Amino acid sequence: MRMFCLLLAAVISPVFTEDWRANVVQNLDALVTSCVVVPCSFSHPKENLPSSRLRGIWHFSTDKSKRIYYQDITQVLENFRGRTRLLGHLGQDNCTLEITDVKDHDNGPFCFRIELARTETDTSTVDKFSFVESCVTLRMLPDPPKPTLSHPKTAIQDRPYIISCSVRHTCPSHVPKLTWSRGTADEITEVYKDTGFGYWEAQSILTIVPDEKDDHSEVTCTAQFNGQKTSSTSLTLNVKRTENYNHIIIPAVAAFGTAVISAVFCIFMVKRYKTRIAELQNQEGSVWNRLSRLSRRRRT
Ligand SMILES: *[C@@H]1O[C@H](CO)[C@@H](O)[C@H](O)[C@H]1NC(C)=O
């Protein structure tokens, strides 16, 4: 039984042993003059490799000796010297590469390769592992992408209005700066998201409380990328006034007031005339009476 188990273990174990493998994104956009971070990780069969004995190399796929990154800068192509560095720690199986000041001919393909030195100071190597099957090709962008704005269609006067501005980038080590044509720092929230496969999203959220005079005014979001290239997108505010009935209520109240006052005045006047007429009629009556008395006296 024990023999069988040992035999089984011997058959199965190669299946479980990990090979040297690297995970590198295959394609990535890179903005010329800016920077690009190529995510890279690797796995290996040996446990706890001392990172001091690991040598990471990034080279052109066409020629292993054309190195774009290496510890010893003298072995790096002149054109790439000082522009490349490993952001990841090899001891943590991380071979993430950063290229700064991207030139329009930096398209690659670039491949990662790792070497294990015999001792820390030894430059000769025992094991060499090349991951030529895991290379990245950069797609050069001469112009930066435009930020995308998202917001409700109409703003309502005196109510908070939220505008989001986001832009895609491939350089998380020097993120693009998003700025607004209006708004103060306390009205702005910034968010940085990893959208996977080497792409990131920088987002800025602006909250404004528009008033009537903001109708038809422009709000612009500008993205400034590492290397100074900029792009921007604008929107025209469409401010809806909050319902306000003062323009109806005030004249209505005034008209009603005037009507009441005139009515009171009319009633008062009518009453006065009525009494006056009655008085006159009484006087008339007395005059008539006198006249009739006189005429009767004459006849007699
Ligand atoms: C590798 O290193 C980079 C840079 O420090 C980091 O952003 C990334 O999360 C690391 N990747 C992994 C898989 O740990």
The ligand as an ORCA input file, in Angstrom:
! r2SCAN-3c Opt
* xyz 0 1
  C       3.517     44.802     -8.547
  O       4.083     46.056     -8.223
  C       3.319     47.181     -8.616
  C       4.119     48.420     -8.321
  O       4.522     48.502     -7.008
  C       1.981     47.139     -7.893
  O       1.185     48.232     -8.273
  C       1.264     45.846     -8.226
  O       0.072     45.778     -7.499
  C       2.157     44.631     -7.931
  N       1.503     43.463     -8.470
  C       1.202     42.410     -7.735
  C       0.549     41.279     -8.456
  O       1.432     42.364     -6.543
*
